[in-house]
Amino acid sequence: MAKAAPLPTVPELIALKRDGKALTATQIEHLIDGFTRGEVADYQMSALAMAIYLRSMTPAETAALTLAMRDSGDVVKLSQARGRYVDKHSTGGVGDKVSICLAPIVAACGVRVPMVSGRGLGHTGGTLDKLESIEGFSVDMSVADFVAQVDSLGCALIGQTADIAPADKRLYALRDVTGTVESIPLITASILSKKLAEGIDALVLDVKVGRGAFMKSLDDARELARSLVRVGKLAKKKVTAILTPMESPLGRTIGNALETREALEILTGGGPRDLREITFVLGAEMIRLAGLAKAEGPARAMMASVIDNGAAARKMREIIAAQGGDARVVDEPDRLPTAPTRVKVKADRAGFVHGIHALEAGMTALGLGAGRTRADQAIDPRVGIVLHKIRGDRVAEGDVLAELHVAERKGTAPAAKRLLAAYEIKPRAPKLQPLVLDTIRR
């Protein structure tokens, strides 16, 4: 039997990709394995990332990279006797607190939801930071405990452990400082490697589009969505990508405790219309992929039922208690931390709100201490923004548009000015904006 040809060296593989050649699955596995074990240097992986950024990858290459990164750590083994496991992932936006209300609602409908979430960075908030505004809530859990809680309660909400897709964690840190974040293949592999490592059967992706999103244009968002769906299917998983707008913040709050409070309102039938609708759209697709409903209509009816009969709120209490938090917060949201000072932002003219620039609003909240620009920065869970006027609302000069929730009033004038400038107020009422821009299943 002929011996297999020796693999090219790491510099040769980088050069192949630099020159636009496709790498084989074996070559990609070799690179990621060496990177995980420290045999491929950071500067070499940075060079490969830049070559991928400039030359892209084929679907087969992207799938191979995704699976190699998934297999760089533990792959969770979930009991297949307990039904289908479905997760949701958002590409990130301002005011996006959907996971906090979506997970318990869908779990109350009978879907198994093993949800591994992230922290906020820059103008986008993180689910983990929001959950940690609940006193005692722990997002750190061993893989064994994670599996046990998903089996017993139908849901767990945790952060990425050191054992889940460690190659992704290291590669993302390099991409962040080498200008290679905005690469469709690298984004695809980063998202899916973590999600596939959860052991899920299906995944619903909320791909945000607009000024406050990572993908600014609809065309770019569709390209990312198609890549995620295509690679997910190559990995033999059911994947749906739903494109939703992020021109203005989602809901009426920005900031960790404020957003957690708003998400909890959804569980009892309250909350803003746009947040409720996005939650129902994504949740109905999760229920459909789990095989518990054949179409969106019956799935939405299931969600409405568990909200109305209190099952969704009960499920959230169970999840919070199991993860060490104060479950009373579901019924007593005043237990969440609150900022001591409010600063009103008033309209300087009359008209209709056409939008609130999501990036500017997010950066305003970041400046107040609601977010971080480095992974090691602390955040203040109390601070943020409450939007009293949103798109479509009529305003008179002097009306309160929003309130800044701050630790102290001193030094808040620039933030108030920036948020006021983020409001787009025009003489005529705006046209209704769709909350779903596209749905991609293949």
N, C-alpha and C positions, 0 to 999 in steps of 0.2 A: 504494500500500500504506500502510495506516494505521501511524503510528508507535506503538511500544510505550509504554505509560504510564510516566512516570518513577517510579523506586523511591521509596518513602517515605524520609524522613531517618532517621538512626539513632535520635534521640529518639522519632520516630513509631513505629518498629518496636518499641522497648522498651515504649512505651505500649500497642501492640496486644497484645503478650504479657502485659503487666500486667493488661489487661482480659479475658484469657482467650481471645483470638482466636488462630487457627492461622496461623503464618507459612508462606509458600510456599517451595519449594525455592530459587527464585531469590533471595528475600529473605534466606534463611539463608546461602546462598553469598556474597552481598554482604557480610553482616556478618562472616563468618569471614575472607573475603579482606581486608577492611578492617582487621580486628584483626591479621592476620598481617603486613600491610604498615605497621602503626602508625598508620593513619588513624582507627581506632576506639579511643578511649582506654580504659585499664584500668578507669576508674571507670564507663564506659558498659557494658563487658562484664560488670563486676560487677553492675550493675543488671539486665542481661539475665539473668544467672545466677540472681539472686534472683527475678525474674519467672517463670523456668522452674521454679525450686524450688517456688514457691507455686502456679503454675497448671498445671504439667506440660506434656507435649507429646503430640501424637498419634503413632502409629507412623510415619506418613509424615514428620512433622517430625523425629522422632528419627533416622530413616534419612538424611534430608537433612543433618542436623547431623553425623552420623557420616561421611558421604562428603565433606562440605566440609572437615572436620578432617583426614580422610585425605589429601585432595588439597592440603592446605596445605604439604606438603613432597613428598619423593620417594616414589614408589610402586615398590617393588622389582619388577623384571622377572625372573622365574625361568623356566628352560627347561621348557617344557611337554612336551618329548620325554623327560623323565627320570622321569615318574610324578607322582603327586599329592603335594602339599606340605600337611602337616597340623601344626598347632601345638596347644599346650595352654596354658590360662591358669587360674590360681587367683585367687580374690578375696582370698586371704590369710588366714593363721591362725598359730597358735603351733606350732612344730615342723614346719612344712610344708616338707619338703625334697624333695618328690616329683619336681620337674623334673630334679634332678641325676641320679637313677637312671632316670627314665622316658625321657628323651631318648635316651640311648645304647641302651637296650633296644629301643625302637621303631625306631630307626635301623638297628640290627642286623637287624631283621625286614624291612627294605627300604622303610620309610617315609621320605620326605624331611622333615626336621624343622628348619625355620628358626625358631629360638626367640629372641625378644627378651624379656628379663626385666627386672625392676625391683629397686630397692634397698629395704631395710627402712625403715619409719618407724613410730615408736611401738612398740606391743607385738608387731607382726607382723614376721617376718624377711623378708629379701630374698634371692632366688636369687643375685644378683650378688655380694653380700657373702660368701655361703657359698663360692661358686666362687673368690673372691679369697683365701680362706684357703689355697688350693693355691699353693705358691711359684711365682711367675712367671706365673700364669694371667692373661691379659688379656681383659677383656670389651669392650674398645674395638676396633672394626674398621670399616673403610670399607664402604660398601654393596657395592662391587665385590668386595672380599675376602670379605665375607659370602656373596655369591652363589657365588663360586668354591668356598668351603669346603663349602657345602651340596651343591653339585654333585659335589664330589670325595669327601667323606666321608659325605654324607647328613645332616649335622647341624652347626649352629654355635650357640653359646650366648653371646649378646652383650647389651649394654644398648642402650637407645634412643639413637640418634644425633641430632645436632642437625637432621638433614635429614628425620627420620621424624616426621610429625605434629607439627610445632612448635607449631601452634595449641593442641593438647591440652596440651602442657607448660606453656604460658603460662596457659591457662584453669584448669588444675588448681591452679596456684600461687595464683590469685585465689580459687578456690573454697575452698581450704584456710584462708584467712584471713577469709572473709566468711560462714561458716556455711552454705555451699550444697553441701557435699560429698554429703550424703545425698539425692540426687535421682536417681530411676531413669533418666530420660532422659539426664542428664548422666553418670552412671556408665556407662551403655550406650555412649554416644558416645565416652567416654574410652577404655574397654577396646577397643572394636571398631575405632576409627580407627587405633590403633597396629597391631593385628593384621592388619587388611585392607591396611595399607601394606606388610606383609611380602610380599605377593603370594601368600598361601596359597590353597589350594582348600577347606580344611575346618578346623574349629576345635572342640576339645573344651574345655568350660569346667567347672572344678571350683568350684562355688558353695558356699562354706562357710557353715554355719548354727550359731549358738549363741553362748555367752558370749564366746568368744575370736575371733569372726568379726565382720565388718562388718555382716552381716545377722543380727540376733538371733533373729528368729522364722522359722518355716518358711513362713508366708504371705508375708512380705516377700521371702524368698529365692526363692520360686516366682515372684513378680512380676518380680524382677530377671532370673531365668533365662528366663522367657517373653519378656521384652523383648529380651534378648540374642539368643535364637534367632530371634525374629520379624525383627529388624533384620538379622541375619546373612543370613537367607534373602532379604530384600528386596535385599540386596547380591549375591545369587546365589551364596552360599557355603553349604556343608553345615555345620550347627552343631548340636552336642548339648551340653546342660547337665546335669551330674550333681551332685546336691545331696548333700553329705557333712557329717557332724557336726563341730563344733569346740567342744564343751563342755569336753573335756579336750585337752591337747596331743597332737599326732600323733607316734607313736613314743615313744622314751624319752629323747630329748635336745632341749635348747633351747640355741642358741648356734651360731655360724657354723662353726668347725672341728669341733665335736662333731657337728653335723647333717650336715656333709659326710662325715665318717667313717661315720656310720650309713647314709647313702644309698649309699655305695660298697659297704657290706656286702650290699646287695640285689643287686648285680651278680654276686655269686658265690654266691647262694642263701641268704644270711644275713639279718640284720635282723629287726626286730619284725614281728609278724603284721599289725598294722593298717596299717603303712606298706607292706608288701608287697602287701596286698590292694587298697588304694587305687591303688597303682601299676598293678596288673594290671587293675583296672576301667577306669581312664582309658586305659591303653595299648591294651587290647582294642578300645575304641571308636575310638581313632585308627587302628588297623589296619583296622577295619571301614570307616571313612569313606574310607580310602585305597584300598579295593577289593581288599585283599590277603586278606581272609577275609570270609565271608558272615555269620558269627554270632560271638558272644562266645566260645563254647567253642573253636573252632579257633584264634581269635586268641590266647587265653590259652595254648594249647598251643604256638604259635609263640614266645611270650615265654619260656615255661619252657624251650624247647629252646635258645634263644640264651644263656640263663643257664647251663644245664647244660653246653653245649659250649664255653663260654668266649668266645663271639662278643661278648656284651654288654660284658664287661670289656675285650676288645681294642678295641672301638669307643670306649670311654671313654678308653683310653690314647691312641688316635689323636687324639681331640678335644682332650685336654689338651695333647698335644705340639704340635698345629697352632696352638694359641692361646698358646704360649710357656710352658706350665706344666711342672712336674716330673711326668711320667707314671708314675714309679715309685710314686707315692702310692696308686695303685689296688691294688697288691700289698703295699705297705709303708705302711699308714695312720699308723704312728708318725711319719712325716715331716710330718704336719700339726702345726701349733703347739699346744702344750698349756700350760695354766695351771700355775703352780708349786705352788699350794696347794689343798687340798680341805677343805671344811667340811661335816660330816655333819649332816643334819636327821633327827632321830629321832622316832618315833611317841610321842605322849603318852598313848595309850590303845590297847587291843586292838580288833580287829574286821575288817571288810572295807573295802577302798577302793572307794567308790562313784563317785568322780570326783576330778579335780584341776582346780580352777577355771582354765580356760585363760587368761583375761585376767589373773588375779592371777599366775599362773606366768610369763606373758609380761612383765608389768611388773616382776617380780622380776629376771628376766634382763636387762631394760633397765637396771635400777638397778645391775647389776653391770658394765655397760659393753658388753653384747652387742648393743645397738641404739642408735637415735638418736631424739631428739625433734625435731631440725631436720635438714634435708637436708645441711647443711655440717658436721655433727658427725662426728668420727672414732669408730670402734668398735674394740674389742679382740677379734680373732678367737679368742683362746684361751679366753675366759671363757664361762660358761653353767651349765647344770644338767643333771645326769644323774639320771633318775628310776628308782630301783631298784624301787619298788612302783608299780603302775599299777592301773587299774580292774579289779576282780575279785580282786585279790590279798588273801590273808589276812595280817594283821599282828599281832604281839604288841607290847605296850608296850616301848619301847626299841629296836625294830627300826629299821634305817636306811631311811628312806623315799626319800631323795634325797641327792645331794651337790652342793654349790655348787663350781664350778671358778672360782677367783678369783686375782687377781694377788697379794693379800695378805689375811691373816686379819683384820686390824684393820678394824673398822667393818662387819663382815658380820652381826652379830647381828640387826639389823632385817630384813635380807633373809631370813635363816633363819626368823625368826618369821613373816614374811609368807608364805613358801612352806609352812610347816607349817599355817597357817590356810587355805591353798588346798586342802589335802587334806580330802576328805569321808570320814570313817571311821564306819561304822555297824555295828550288831551282826550283821545278816543279809547274806548274799551278794547282790549286785545282779543284776538280770536282764540277759541278753545284749543289748547295744546294736547295732542294725544300722549297718553302715558306709556304706550307700547309702540315703538317705532318699527319693530320687525321681530319675527320669530324664526329661528333657524334650527332645523332638526336634521339636516343632512348637508 
